[in-house]
Amino acid sequence: MKLIALNIESIQLGQPLPFALRAASGALLARRGYVIRSRSELDSLITRGVELCIDTTESGDSHRHYLARLQGLLLSDKSLGHIASVKLAAAGQSPRGSALGAALDWTGQQTRATQLLRSPQSADFSSRFWALHEDLVQSSQQVPDATLLALVHISAQETRMYSATHSMLVACVCMIVARSTLRWPEAQVRRVGCAALGMNLAMTELQDQLALQTEPLDAGQIAAVESHALRSADLLQQMGFDDPVVLEAVRHHHHRAPGSLANKTETQQVARLLQRADIFAARLAPRAARTPMPVTAAMQACYYDEEQQVDEAGVAIVKTLGVYPPGAFVRLTSQEVGLVFKRGSTATTPRVAVLLNRDDMPTGEMIPRDTALPAWKITGAVAQRDVRVSISLERLLALV
């Protein structure tokens, strides 16, 4: 551990930390990815009587990038005041791009979202909610493939923080679909993302508990699940959310209302897309009592409506994400097994990173394949439990 003192003025408020904050003793004060929302919160760290430090051995890239920026400014004609105002950001990012880059720290986002959604009565809930929402808006708009890859991948293995991970996945799926395929106005796109984040607010802890529970739900749990939509909308309203479309969509996101989207109100459209994406995401997630479904089965579940007819919102999800969306495991004509990391020109021809060779042995390196080529055509989905290989999400995201 190599600690150096840190000027608190270099910390960007409202942005995830690109490094861990430590005391001079080495004690952890704030993990990497934690968001310090206000100056008062930052000052509270100082009032503990500790000196803020960073460990350059664990945050070297960020620190070297910071020093490089300072050196460049010193060699320029910038004023000392301008130089003093330089903020620390993640390596290779400008301050303007830091929110988007940090949004791709999905482990940090899971923790952040879980802490937020488990404490809806906290004084700063609204500001933290909107900050998370904005990160997801930007990620889903600017890097949709990386966003889908990360969230589908972690959703298929997450049980401890299931509820928040599920809400983030539904939010991003809905916004990507609404923006690119349904062509909804941006205000409506943001509304569906907001509704998705808040739809399970009243039972976040219960959802996380149920993901780990093997016995059947008791009467109290069943009642809580059945009433959560109304209670979530009420909680949002109590916290100052006053958009009637969002509140009504949350109240009705489990209603069964098949039919043409064109014949629905904006609220009904938002609720219907939420309902279809909710079904898709729920099928992907594991439970202590069951393994996750293959992604093709999850797609089929949202594709057909309650009357076993093709559902317009479900079609939009499949068209946008593809039959094999980022994060799905697939087998190729070559008998290799890989993971989809990027959508292709058609719904069935994504880009795949091969993880297992034709003998089902790990390849060591991720080998990109274009499944639009006959030699690498996809023959079907593979269940995650059948792919026994360690996968680095960071390495996957680097391929996108």
Secondary structure, 3 states (H helix, E strand, C coil): CCEEECCHHHCCCCCECCCCEECCCCCEEECCCCECCCHHHHHHHHCCCCCCEEECCCCHHHHHHHHHHHHHHHCCCCCHHHHHCCCCCCCCCCHHHHHHHHHCCHHHHHHHHHHHHCCCCCCCHHHHHHHHHHHHHHHHHHCHHHHHHHHHHHHCCCCCCHHHHHHHHHHHHHHHHHHHCCCCCHHHHHHHHHHHHHCCHHHHHHHHHHHHCCCCCCHHHHHHHHHHHHHHHHHHHHCCCCCHHHHHHHHCCCCCCCCCHHHCCHHHHHHHHHHHHHHHHHHHCCECCECCCCHHHHHHHHHECCCCCECHHHHHHHHHHCCCCCCCEEEECCCCEEEEEECCCCCCCCEEEEEECCCCCEEEEEEEEECCCHHHCEEEECCHHHCCCCCCHHHHHHHC
